[in-house]
Amino acid sequence: MSAKQIDVTCPCCSSVITVDVLTGKVMRTSRADEHAAGGEKVDRWDAASERVRERSKTGADKLESALQDERTKSARFDEIFDKARAKHARKPDEEE
C-alpha cells in the first residue's frame, strides 16, 4: 500500500484529519460542523460570509442601542438630578 496521506475520523466529534504518512504531520483538518446534515461538505466561504453577516447585524443592533442610550441620557440625568434636589430640599424629619 503506497498511500501518501490517510484520513482519520475522530469517533467523538466526527472531525476528519488528513495525515501525511511519511512525515506524520497533519496536512488538513475538517471539523464535523463543516459538514452538512446530508454528509456533503459545506462551502467554507459561504459559512464565513454568513458569520460576518450575522456579526454585522449584531454590530448594527449594538450601535443603535448605544445611540438610543445617548439620546435619552439627558432625560435620565435630569430625572436623577431632580430626585436628588427633592431629597436635599426635604427637612431632616421628613426622611423616607
Steps between C-alpha positions, in 0.01 A plus 500: 500500500660825389257761629672831574214634712239341719175640630422439867150559635463582869244268665399770751447811289503358144775739390719379214880540517719438195845378602813471281623142541869576440537792743212429738388864479140612480438640153143626545209474738130509439275550799167322522304827492645569154297209365132534422242261638499305174870428524601748231763759574384856570685773313730679745464830319122491530520406868751778572301761311187398693686546831618845388144594399367392840780686677425820308130469586578470870749786466231720347261405780761589763567833329130583488464410868795722594361788295162463670671509842679820399173656381328434833802571722407865562146412613630226731756733657237773545275252681781387730597862571137595579470209744825599672389864521162399646670278755739778599215753527307279744532571865700248707187382688326415168746223406359195325 
